[in-house]
Amino acid sequence: MSNLQRVMMKSRLPPMCPNPRFPKPNDRGFRRQTDYNPLMWDEFFTEKKDVETKQGKFRVYLTGPSEPGAPLLVLLHGGGFSALSWAHFSSEITKLIHCQCLAFDIRGHGDTYTEEEDDLSAERLATDVGDVIQAMYDGSAPPIILMGHSMGGAICVHTANMYVIPSLLGVVVIDVVEGTALEALASMQSFLRSRPTTFKSIQHAIEWCVRSGQVRNVESARVSMPGQIINIETKQLATNELPLKPEPSSEEKVEFKHPNAIAEDAESSSSPATEAPPSDLPSPSSSPSALNLRKYGWRIDLSKSEKYWEGWFSGLSQKFLDVPVPKLLLLAGIDNLDRALTVGQMQGKFQLQVLARCGHAVHEDRPHEVAEVLATYLIRNKFAQPTGDGLLLKHMPAC
């Protein structure tokens, strides 16, 4: 009698019918294979370059040029992320509408290196956005849509209020609201301390990213996570070590933790945040001998930016409502709205879209759905034209 049959008898449950979703069990549980090998930036963008400003060098990723008059989507990532977090979204949105995407690594992140890297104040970051666009287009920028996630969303709002982009058409903010953001700051340091400090390989960093729930889409994590870590010895961003020689997918054995529990794929509908981290990933309390075997660490120490956190989010809701262009707010949950935004939404001051079944990194978890929402918003406001592929956009329920 197999271990699985014994478990079923003990739990007094009838035998389950074979399910094609899951691999066949062995004596210790279920086997699954997941590819955690990193993906290259050029699978999603057509060009990368370093843009020089008075402050330093900013790494920029661009999709192919679009038709004259088409909007430029300037994409700002969240704190600790990188421009590559927009990779899948950029690929999806350019299939739906005529546009060009410009994603760049914010000061202190990714492959951007500037003077005073630790200055992450809202005013400094907003000024950087204007400086990069000025350096690239020299006053002749195309119509621009500012779009940002989390910290990047807050910087979008600050940038729009500073009027540093004359050709601004619209502002799109993903999953950041003043009230909930300020409340979350009290536990932010505890969250940052709970993360592994180092990883022994890029693949292990990607695995942690998915299994911890930071990003729930494996394909997104494979391209974005290398932009968040550096080689501890060379101080080079992990993306500069790609491509790697592919490693064969190892079979991972999943043990039953409860007689009635059934192990599922990492990509199942259940949240990866409920899974235990891989046993070979380090924790902050790992022994010195274990840490010596680790090769990669975080590109930015977010805990040192605490003095700027309140400045990112304080007064954000009213500043968002005051931006004099059409606005779109995408949230992972309707409960995230604070009072100012609730009143503003009822007054029709912005469009609200809620995407359920995703985590904080909405655009990475569900890039195609976010692209559809944005394409619909841009077409409705006559900012962009659909591609000529017989596209029928889904008009999702929105407020």
Disulfide bonds with the S-S distance in Angstrom:
none
